[in-house]
Structure formats: C-alpha cells, structure tokens
Amino acid sequence: MTSVPRATDPTTGSLRVVAPRDIRANSILPAHREDIELHTADGLRLVGELATPIGKPPVATLITLHPLPTHGGFMDSHVYRKASYRLPALADVAVLRFNTRGTSSARGTSEGEFDYAQSERYDVAAAIEYAEFHDLPHRWLVGWSFGTDLALMHGNDPSIEGAILLSPPLRYSHDSDLESWAESGRPVIALVPEHDDFLQPGEAVERFSVIPQAKVIPIDGCKHLWVGESYVRRALQEIVDVVRPGGGELPTTWLGPMESADVTDAE
C-alpha cells in the first residue's frame, strides 16, 4: 500500500495530507548554497555562488556565463537564477554562477572593468579552475548571449565536457573560435530562439556549420531574453537532457520544503 504524505498542522496539531505544490517562477527548492570567490590570473576577485544537491554529490556541473553586463546581464539573470533554484533538487546538478569583472548583483561587485570579452578570458579560466579544484564533476559551460561568446572564445578547455549556448549572437567570437571547438571534438549545443534579435535558427545553422559536432535547436516562439515560465522550463530541460542523458522530464511540482523569491519572472 502506498503511504500518503502527511504533516502536522502547527495550528491544530492534527495530521493533514501534504500535496505537491506547483513550481512557479519564483520557487526556491532546497539546495546547499554557498557564496564563493574566484581569483583571476590577473589579480581580480570575482563574486559568485555555488548551489549543489543536499546530501549527495552532483552528477554534473553547470558553469554559467551571464549576458552582457553593460545591458543588465549578471549572475542573477533569470534563467541562471532559476537554474540554481531548481536543478540541484530536481536533477542533482550543481550550478556555479558568478559576476564577470566589473559586474554587480545582490551578491556583490566583482573587481575590475568590463573589457569587451577580452580580459574576461581570465574570468572564465578562474571559474573552470574553481570547479576543477573542488572536484565538481562533468563540467559544462552554459553561456547566454554575451556569455556564449565568452564560452566560444575562452572556454575550450580540456576539463570542460562541452558548451551549451542560449541565444548566441556570435558578436565577439569569430570563425577561428568555432574552428577551435571543431578541432576539439567537444559538443556544442546552441538553443536559438525563433524570434531572436541577433541570430535566428536558419542563420545559426549556417554559422555553426563550422563545427561538425554542433547541434542547433530552434526554440519556437521564444525571444532573446527567454521571458516566460514555459521558455525557462524549456531551457532547463534542454540543458539537463545534455548534461544528464536519460534523466527524464523535469517535474513541475515539488513535495517538500519550498521558498519563494521576491522577484518577478522577467528579472
């Protein structure tokens, strides 16, 4: 016989049936979360956070690279924030987020100044080094917009298993960067919104043809910023499908402790 989850009502002291709750845009599921610092080879301190599953090692690790900081991108950009809120609990995946040089968030401000994807090479290297030093397994880069350029330009590292790119504009990166990934043989998965402002699926297929192992996945109806819970869920599902093959569909409900963040879906 299957038992029905019950909990003690704090008001009456009686047992009541506990039902799963919907995972919403601002839901925070249990994880071990710690503030971290990254130290770059050129002497800067970057601020970040690492979220890992509770009571078990992660099965994979996401090293996230955020959108353009001069246009509002930072470690709390909403897809990454929701990845850290959900994936440690739902998929046993660790999520490392950090502010690139000169970028601020509630966590704090990373030292240095924005350098148009050049000196940010040290930021990417510091994040990879941190994950490697702390034995975080199966490390994948996940870039979004500007972060995809950082992944392509500076993330082709032997300790990285591959790159997942959300809304790649291919603005700062060049064919030589793509050719380097082609030579590495490491997988590159590009999630390209149908209505992206910079690079849409048809052109993306052509541009990424430089990398034979690259896979372009069109996201119907989506725009560059992935606003809307359905698109966030699609992004997280595609990411988990890559880093944890056979992991199944991510749940949309949660039975257990769940907090709510004081933010909106678009943040």
For each residue, the residues with C-beta under 8 A, 3 or more apart:
1:
2:
3:
4: 17
5: 17 18 255
6: 15 16 17 18
7: 15 16 18
8: 13 14 15 16
9: 12 13 14 15 16
10: 13
11:
12: 9
13: 8 9 10
14: 8 9
15: 6 7 8 9
16: 6 7 8 9
17: 4 5 6
18: 5 6 7 255
19: 255
20: 253 254 255
21: 27 253 254 255 258
22: 27 252 253
23: 27 29 86 251 252 253 254 258
24: 27 229 260
25: 82 229 232 264 265
26: 260 261 262 263 264 265
27: 21 22 23 24 85 86 254 258 259 260 261
28: 85 258 259 260 261
29: 23 85 86 88 89 90 254 256 257 258
30: 54 88 89 256 257 258
31: 51 52 53 54 84 85 88 89
32: 51 52 53 54 88
33: 49 50 51 84
34: 49 50
35: 47 48 49 107
36: 47 48 49 50 96 98 130
37: 45 46 47 48
38: 45 46 47 48 98 123 126 127 129 130
39: 43 44 45 46 126
40: 43 44 45 46 101 112 122 123 125 126
41: 122 125 126
42: 119 122
43: 39 40
44: 39 40 101 110 111 112 122 123
45: 37 38 39 40 110 111
46: 37 38 39 40 98 99 100 101 110 111 123 126 127
47: 35 36 37 38 75 98 99 105 107 108 109 110
48: 35 36 37 38 75 96 97 98 99 107 127
49: 33 34 35 36 75 84 96 97 98 107
50: 33 34 36 94 95 96 97 134 136
51: 31 32 33 84 85 87 88 94 95 96 97
52: 31 32 57 58 88 94
53: 31 32 56 57 58 88 89 92 93 94
54: 30 31 32 88 89
55:
56: 53 92
57: 52 53 137
58: 52 53 61 88 92 93 94 136 137
59: 91 92 93 137 138 243 244
60: 92 93 94 137 138 139 140 243 244
61: 58 93 94 95 96 131 136 137 138 139 140
62: 83 87 93 94 95 96 140 142 239 243
63: 96 127 128 131 139 140 141 142 160
64: 75 80 83 95 96 97 98 142 143 144 147
65: 100 124 127 141 142 143 144 146 147 148 150 151 155
66: 69 73 74 75 77 80 97 99 100 103 144 146 147
67: 71 72 73 77 144 145 146 147
68: 71 72 73 145 146
69: 66 72 73 74 99 100 102 103 114 146
70: 114
71: 67 68
72: 67 68 69 77
73: 66 67 68 69 77 103 144 145 146 147
74: 66 69 77 99 103 104 105
75: 47 48 49 64 66 80 81 97 98 99 103 105 107
76: 80 81 97 105 106 107 267
77: 66 67 72 73 74 80 81 144
78: 81 82 226 227 232 263 265 266 267
79: 82 83 144 166 226 232 235 236
80: 64 66 75 76 77 83 84 95 97 142 144
81: 75 76 77 78 84 85 97 261 263 267
82: 25 78 79 85 86 232 236
83: 62 64 79 80 86 87 95 142 236 239
84: 31 33 49 51 80 81 87 88 95 97
85: 27 28 29 31 51 81 82 261
86: 23 27 29 82 83 89 90 236 250
87: 51 62 83 84 90 91 93 95 236 239 240
88: 29 30 31 32 51 52 53 54 58 84 91 92 93 94 95
89: 29 30 31 53 54 86 254
90: 29 86 87 240 250 251 254
91: 59 87 88 240 244 247 250
92: 53 56 58 59 60 88 244
93: 53 58 59 60 61 62 87 88 240 243 244
94: 50 51 52 53 58 60 61 62 88 136
95: 50 51 61 62 64 80 83 84 87 88
96: 36 48 49 50 51 61 62 63 64 127 130 131 136
97: 48 49 50 51 64 66 75 76 80 81 84
98: 36 38 46 47 48 49 64 75 110 123 127
99: 46 47 48 66 69 74 75 103 104 105 107 108 109 110
100: 46 65 66 69 103 110 114 120 123 150
101: 40 44 46 110 111 112 113 114 115 119 120 122 123
102: 69 109 110 111 112 113 114
103: 66 69 73 74 75 99 100 109 110 114
104: 74 99 108 109 110
105: 47 74 75 76 99 108 109
106: 76
107: 35 47 48 49 75 76 99
108: 47 99 104 105
109: 47 99 102 103 104 105
110: 44 45 46 47 98 99 100 101 102 103 104 123
111: 44 45 46 101 102
112: 40 44 101 102 115 119
113: 101 102
114: 69 70 100 101 102 103
115: 101 112 118 119 120
116: 172
117: 120 146 149 150 153 154 172 173
118: 115 121
119: 42 101 112 115 122 123
120: 100 101 115 117 123 124 150 154
121: 118 124 125 150 153 154
122: 40 41 42 44 101 119 125 126
123: 38 40 44 46 98 100 101 110 119 120 126 127 150
124: 65 120 121 127 128 141 150 151 154 155
125: 40 41 121 122 128 129 154 157
126: 38 39 40 41 46 122 123 129 130
127: 38 46 48 63 65 96 98 123 124 130 131
128: 63 124 125 131 132 139 155 157 159 160
129: 38 125 126 132 133
130: 36 38 96 126 127 133 134
131: 61 63 96 127 128 134 136 139 159
132: 128 129 135 136 139 159
133: 129 130
134: 50 130 131
135: 132
136: 50 58 61 94 96 131 132 139
137: 57 58 59 60 61
138: 59 60 61 161 243
139: 60 61 63 128 131 132 136 159 160 161
140: 60 61 62 63 160 161 162 163 164 242 243
141: 63 65 124 151 155 160 162 163 164
142: 62 63 64 65 80 83 147 151 163 164 165 166 239
143: 64 65 146 147 148 149 150 151 152 155 163 164 165 166 168
144: 64 65 66 67 73 77 79 80 147 148 165 166 167 226
145: 67 68 73 148 166 167 168 169 198 224
146: 65 66 67 68 69 73 117 143 149 150 169 171 172
147: 64 65 66 67 73 142 143 144 150 151 166
148: 65 143 144 145 151 152 163 165 166 167 168 169 170 173 190
149: 117 143 146 152 153 168 169 170 171 172 173
150: 65 100 117 120 121 123 124 143 146 147 153 154 155
151: 65 124 141 142 143 147 148 154 155 163 165
152: 143 148 149 155 156 163 165 168 170 173 177 178 181 188
153: 117 121 149 150 172 173 177
154: 117 120 121 124 125 150 151
155: 65 124 128 141 143 150 151 152 160 163
156: 152 160 177 180 181 184 186
157: 125 128 160
158:
159: 128 131 132 139
160: 63 128 139 140 141 155 156 157 163 186
161: 138 139 140 186 187 243
162: 140 141 186 187 188 189 242
163: 140 141 142 143 148 151 152 155 160 181 186 187 188 189
164: 140 141 142 143 189 191 238 239 242 243
165: 142 143 144 148 151 152 168 188 189 190 191
166: 79 142 143 144 145 147 148 191 226 235
167: 144 145 148 191 192 193 196 198 199 224 225 226
168: 143 145 148 149 152 165 190 192 199 204
169: 145 146 148 149 196 198 199
170: 148 149 152 173 198 199 207
171: 146 149 198
172: 116 117 146 149 153
173: 117 148 149 152 153 170 177 178
174: 177 178
175: 178 179 210
176: 179 180
177: 152 153 156 173 174 180 181
178: 152 173 174 175 181 182 207 208 210 211
179: 175 176 182 183 210 211
180: 156 176 177 183 184
181: 152 156 163 177 178 184 186 188 211 214
182: 178 179 185 210 211 212 213 214
183: 179 180
184: 156 180 181
185: 182 213
186: 156 160 161 162 163 181 213
187: 161 162 163 213 214 215 242
188: 152 162 163 165 181 208 211 213 214 215
189: 162 163 164 165 214 215 217 238 242
190: 148 165 168 204 208 214 215 216 217
191: 164 165 166 167 217 219 235 238
192: 167 168 196 199 200 201 204 216 217 218 219
193: 167 196 200 218 219 222 223 224 226 231
194: 200 201 218 219 220 221 222
195: 200 221 222 223 224
196: 167 169 192 193 199 200 222 223 224
197: 223 224
198: 145 167 169 170 171 224
199: 167 168 169 170 192 196 203 204 207
200: 192 193 194 195 196 203 204
201: 192 194 204 205 216 218
202: 205 206
203: 199 200 206 207
204: 168 190 192 199 200 201 207 208 216
205: 201 202 208 209 216
206: 202 203 209
207: 170 178 199 203 204 210
208: 178 188 190 204 205 211 214 216
209: 205 206 212 214
210: 175 178 179 182 207 214
211: 178 179 181 182 188 208 214
212: 182 209
213: 182 185 186 187 188
214: 181 182 187 188 189 190 208 209 210 211
215: 187 188 189 190
216: 190 192 201 204 205 208
217: 189 190 191 192 238
218: 192 193 194 201
219: 191 192 193 194 222 231 234 235
220: 194
221: 194 195 231
222: 193 194 195 196 219 226 228 231 234
223: 193 195 196 197 226 227
224: 145 167 193 195 196 197 198
225: 167 266
226: 78 79 144 166 167 193 222 223 231 232 235
227: 78 223 231 265 266
228: 222 231 232 265
229: 24 25 232 233 265
230: 233 234
231: 193 219 221 222 226 227 228 234 235
232: 25 78 79 82 226 228 229 235 236 265
233: 229 230 236 237 250 252
234: 219 222 230 231 237 238
235: 79 166 191 219 226 231 232 238 239
236: 79 82 83 86 87 232 233 239 240 250
237: 233 234 240 241 249 250
238: 164 189 191 217 234 235 241 242
239: 62 83 87 142 164 235 236 242 243
240: 87 90 91 93 236 237 243 244 247 250
241: 237 238 244 245 247
242: 140 162 164 187 189 238 239 245
243: 59 60 62 93 138 140 161 164 239 240
244: 59 60 91 92 93 240 241 247
245: 241 242
246:
247: 91 240 241 244
248:
249: 237
250: 86 90 91 233 236 237 240
251: 23 90 254
252: 22 23 233
253: 20 21 22 23
254: 20 21 23 27 29 89 90 251 258
255: 5 18 19 20 21
256: 29 30
257: 29 30
258: 21 23 27 28 29 30 254
259: 27 28
260: 24 26 27 28
261: 26 27 28 81 85
262: 26
263: 26 78 81 267
264: 25 26 267
265: 25 26 78 227 228 229 232
266: 78 225 227
267: 76 78 81 263 264
